[in-house]
């Protein structure tokens, strides 16, 4: 006999079939679901689980008039059944909410995923380090191949009006580049040099400048929706008339480098971003 005396009857049957001689230890998820089920059962009224009379016993009512059946009948029990199903629904919703709390799924903004992995740089592509305009669905950053400008030296170039959506830049020198009226939807712009770059009237949507230097950059009248400046250096940058969402603006205002005055426009950096206080 491979069963354990402490096992419930159902477990003894299962153990005898599987030839397992180990005490039953429920997994973490099983224990959690069991606890949630018990909690849900406590929420429901006691008479919610009274079974319907069997077919052999007919449709005879139970002795007490307060007892309800799970099966709606033509004699007015429909409302009781509706109330019962409402209680069951609440219990299920409570259990689902508890699971969500115990197992939360983190959400990351574009380019902010902690374990974001990039493919190797194709150093055999001699034409890689060039600004290429794309008209293929800028909102979704669609391209026929990866737009990779990592480790490229692009300082002082003119990319005005270019659609650079989906571009990947890490360790890239884009200092003093003219990005006037350019588009950067879903740009991965990490750990790069954008000092003195001009993004006037540009659309920098859902992009990430994490770890990049934006000293003296100009974002005049630019659209900065869902764009992150986490860990970037924005000293002396100009955000005059830029459209920044309220949440993104709060994050930008917390950046300790948000200070100084733009050397080209003379705008006060913190004031131009709409941030108050010292």
C-alpha positions as CSV (number, residue, x, y, z in Angstrom):
1,X,0.0,0.0,0.0
2,X,1.6,3.2,-1.1
3,X,-0.9,5.5,0.5
4,X,-0.4,7.7,3.5
5,X,-2.8,7.6,6.4
6,X,-2.9,11.4,6.5
7,X,-3.9,11.7,2.9
8,X,-7.5,12.6,2.0
9,X,-9.5,9.7,0.3
10,X,-9.2,11.2,-3.1
11,X,-5.5,11.5,-2.8
12,X,-5.2,7.9,-1.7
13,X,-6.9,6.8,-4.9
14,X,-4.6,9.0,-7.0
15,X,-1.5,7.8,-5.1
16,X,-2.5,4.1,-5.6
17,X,-2.8,4.7,-9.4
18,X,0.4,6.6,-9.7
19,X,2.4,4.4,-7.3
20,X,3.7,7.4,-5.4
21,X,4.7,7.1,-1.8
22,X,5.3,10.7,-0.9
23,X,3.2,13.0,1.3
24,X,1.1,15.3,-0.8
25,X,2.5,18.9,-0.6
26,X,0.4,21.3,-2.6
27,X,2.4,23.8,-4.7
28,X,2.4,27.6,-4.0
29,X,-0.2,28.4,-6.6
30,X,-2.4,25.5,-5.4
31,X,-2.3,26.8,-1.8
32,X,-3.0,30.3,-3.1
33,X,-6.0,29.3,-5.2
34,X,-7.3,27.2,-2.3
35,X,-7.1,30.2,0.1
36,X,-8.8,32.4,-2.5
37,X,-11.6,29.8,-3.0
38,X,-12.2,29.7,0.7
39,X,-12.3,33.4,0.9
40,X,-14.7,33.6,-2.0
41,X,-17.0,31.0,-0.4
42,X,-17.1,33.0,2.8
43,X,-18.4,36.0,0.9
44,X,-21.4,34.1,-0.4
45,X,-24.5,33.4,1.6
46,X,-24.9,29.9,3.1
47,X,-27.9,29.0,1.1
48,X,-26.2,29.9,-2.2
49,X,-24.8,26.4,-2.5
50,X,-27.9,24.3,-1.7
51,X,-28.2,21.9,-4.5
52,X,-31.3,21.4,-6.6
53,X,-33.5,18.3,-5.8
54,X,-32.6,15.3,-7.9
55,X,-34.9,14.3,-10.8
56,X,-35.9,11.1,-8.9
57,X,-37.2,13.2,-6.0
58,X,-39.2,15.4,-8.3
59,X,-39.5,19.1,-7.9
60,X,-40.6,19.0,-4.3
61,X,-39.6,22.1,-2.3
62,X,-37.4,21.8,0.8
63,X,-38.9,22.1,4.2
64,X,-38.0,25.7,5.0
65,X,-39.5,28.4,2.7
66,X,-36.2,30.5,2.9
67,X,-34.1,27.8,1.2
68,X,-33.5,28.6,-2.5
69,X,-32.6,26.4,-5.5
70,X,-29.7,27.0,-7.9
71,X,-32.1,26.2,-10.8
72,X,-34.6,28.9,-11.7
73,X,-38.1,27.8,-11.7
74,X,-41.4,29.2,-13.0
75,X,-42.6,29.9,-9.5
76,X,-40.6,33.1,-8.9
77,X,-37.1,31.7,-8.1
78,X,-35.5,33.6,-11.0
79,X,-34.7,36.6,-8.8
80,X,-33.0,34.3,-6.2
81,X,-30.9,32.7,-9.0
82,X,-29.9,36.2,-10.3
83,X,-28.8,37.2,-6.8
84,X,-26.8,34.0,-6.5
85,X,-25.1,34.5,-9.8
86,X,-24.3,38.1,-8.7
87,X,-22.6,36.8,-5.6
88,X,-20.6,34.2,-7.5
89,X,-19.5,36.9,-10.0
90,X,-18.3,39.1,-7.1
91,X,-16.4,36.2,-5.6
92,X,-14.7,35.4,-8.9
93,X,-13.8,39.1,-9.4
94,X,-12.4,39.2,-5.9
95,X,-10.2,36.1,-6.5
96,X,-9.0,37.5,-9.8
97,X,-8.1,40.8,-8.2
98,X,-6.2,39.0,-5.5
99,X,-4.2,37.1,-8.1
100,X,-3.4,40.3,-9.8
101,X,-2.1,41.8,-6.6
102,X,0.0,38.7,-5.7
103,X,1.4,38.4,-9.2
104,X,1.6,41.9,-10.6
105,X,3.0,42.3,-14.2
106,X,5.4,45.2,-14.5
107,X,4.7,47.7,-17.4
108,X,7.6,49.5,-19.1
109,X,7.6,52.4,-21.4
110,X,9.2,52.1,-24.8
111,X,12.9,51.8,-24.5
112,X,12.8,51.5,-20.7
113,X,12.6,47.7,-20.4
114,X,15.3,46.6,-17.9
115,X,16.3,43.5,-19.9
116,X,16.0,45.0,-23.3
117,X,18.4,43.2,-25.6
118,X,19.7,44.5,-28.9
119,X,21.1,42.5,-31.8
120,X,24.8,42.7,-32.6
121,X,26.0,45.6,-34.7
122,X,26.6,44.7,-38.4
123,X,30.0,46.3,-38.8
124,X,30.2,44.9,-42.3
125,X,27.5,47.3,-43.5
126,X,29.6,50.3,-44.7
127,X,26.5,52.4,-45.4
128,X,25.0,51.9,-41.9
129,X,26.0,55.2,-40.4
130,X,23.8,57.5,-42.5
131,X,20.6,59.4,-41.8
132,X,18.0,57.7,-44.0
133,X,14.5,59.1,-44.4
134,X,11.6,56.7,-44.1
135,X,8.0,57.2,-45.1
136,X,6.8,53.7,-44.0
137,X,4.2,54.3,-41.3
138,X,6.0,56.6,-38.9
139,X,3.6,56.0,-36.0
140,X,4.7,52.4,-35.7
141,X,8.3,52.9,-36.7
142,X,8.0,50.4,-39.6
143,X,11.1,49.8,-41.7
144,X,12.3,47.1,-44.1
145,X,15.3,46.5,-41.8
146,X,16.7,47.5,-38.5
147,X,17.7,51.2,-38.4
148,X,20.9,50.9,-36.5
149,X,23.0,54.0,-35.8
150,X,24.9,52.7,-32.8
151,X,28.5,53.9,-32.4
152,X,28.2,56.2,-35.4
153,X,29.9,59.6,-35.7
154,X,27.2,62.0,-37.1
155,X,28.2,65.3,-35.4
156,X,27.2,68.5,-37.2
157,X,25.0,66.8,-39.9
158,X,21.6,68.0,-41.2
159,X,18.7,65.5,-40.8
160,X,16.0,68.2,-40.9
161,X,12.6,66.8,-41.9
162,X,13.8,63.2,-41.8
163,X,11.6,60.4,-40.5
164,X,13.9,58.6,-38.1
165,X,11.3,56.6,-36.4
166,X,12.5,53.3,-34.8
167,X,16.1,54.4,-34.9
168,X,18.5,52.8,-32.4
169,X,21.3,54.9,-31.0
170,X,23.7,53.9,-28.3
171,X,27.2,55.5,-27.9
172,X,26.3,57.6,-30.9
173,X,27.7,61.1,-31.5
174,X,24.8,63.2,-32.7
175,X,26.0,66.5,-31.3
176,X,25.0,69.7,-33.0
177,X,22.9,67.7,-35.6
178,X,19.9,69.6,-37.0
179,X,16.8,67.5,-36.4
180,X,14.4,70.3,-37.2
181,X,10.9,68.9,-38.0
182,X,12.3,65.4,-37.8
183,X,10.3,62.5,-36.4
184,X,11.6,60.1,-33.7
185,X,8.6,57.8,-33.0
186,X,9.8,54.9,-30.7
187,X,13.4,56.0,-30.9
188,X,15.9,54.1,-28.7
189,X,18.3,57.0,-28.0
190,X,20.4,55.7,-25.0
191,X,23.9,56.7,-23.8
192,X,24.5,59.0,-26.8
193,X,25.7,62.6,-27.3
194,X,23.0,65.0,-28.4
195,X,24.7,68.2,-27.1
196,X,23.6,71.3,-29.0
197,X,21.2,69.3,-31.2
198,X,18.2,71.2,-32.6
199,X,14.9,69.3,-32.4
200,X,12.7,72.4,-33.1
201,X,9.2,71.5,-34.4
202,X,10.2,67.8,-34.2
203,X,8.0,64.9,-33.1
204,X,9.8,62.9,-30.5
205,X,7.0,60.4,-29.6
206,X,7.5,57.4,-27.2
207,X,11.3,57.8,-27.4
208,X,13.8,57.2,-24.6
209,X,16.9,59.4,-24.0
210,X,18.1,57.3,-21.1
211,X,21.7,58.1,-20.1
212,X,22.2,60.6,-23.0
213,X,23.7,64.1,-22.9
214,X,21.3,66.8,-24.1
215,X,23.2,69.8,-22.9
216,X,22.2,72.9,-24.8
217,X,19.7,71.0,-27.0
218,X,16.7,72.8,-28.4
219,X,13.2,71.3,-28.2
220,X,11.3,74.5,-29.2
221,X,7.7,73.7,-30.2
222,X,8.5,70.0,-30.3
223,X,6.0,67.2,-29.5
224,X,7.4,65.1,-26.6
225,X,4.6,62.6,-25.9
226,X,5.5,59.6,-23.9
227,X,9.2,60.5,-24.1
228,X,11.6,59.7,-21.2
229,X,14.5,61.8,-20.1
230,X,15.3,59.4,-17.2
231,X,19.0,59.5,-16.4
232,X,19.8,62.1,-19.2
233,X,21.6,65.4,-18.8
234,X,19.3,68.2,-19.9
235,X,21.4,71.1,-18.5
236,X,21.0,74.3,-20.6
237,X,18.3,72.6,-22.8
238,X,15.4,74.7,-24.2
239,X,11.8,73.3,-24.0
240,X,10.0,76.5,-24.9
241,X,6.5,75.9,-26.2
242,X,7.2,72.1,-26.4
243,X,4.1,69.9,-25.9
244,X,4.8,67.6,-22.9
245,X,2.2,65.5,-21.2
246,X,1.5,66.2,-17.5
247,X,3.0,62.9,-16.3
248,X,6.1,63.3,-18.5
249,X,6.5,66.9,-17.4
250,X,6.5,65.8,-13.7
251,X,9.2,63.3,-14.5
252,X,11.2,65.9,-16.4
253,X,10.9,68.4,-13.5
254,X,12.4,65.9,-11.2
255,X,15.6,65.6,-13.3
256,X,18.4,67.2,-11.2
257,X,20.1,68.5,-14.3
258,X,17.2,70.6,-15.4
259,X,18.9,74.0,-14.9
260,X,20.9,76.6,-16.6
261,X,20.3,78.7,-19.7
262,X,20.4,77.7,-23.4
263,X,23.5,79.3,-25.0
264,X,21.7,79.8,-28.4
265,X,18.2,81.0,-27.4
266,X,18.9,82.4,-24.0
267,X,15.9,80.5,-22.5
268,X,15.9,79.5,-18.9
269,X,15.9,75.7,-18.9
270,X,13.6,75.0,-15.9
271,X,11.2,77.8,-16.8
272,X,11.0,76.6,-20.4
273,X,9.9,73.2,-19.3
274,X,7.1,74.7,-17.2
275,X,8.7,73.7,-13.9
276,X,8.4,76.0,-10.9
277,X,10.3,76.2,-7.7
278,X,14.0,76.6,-6.9
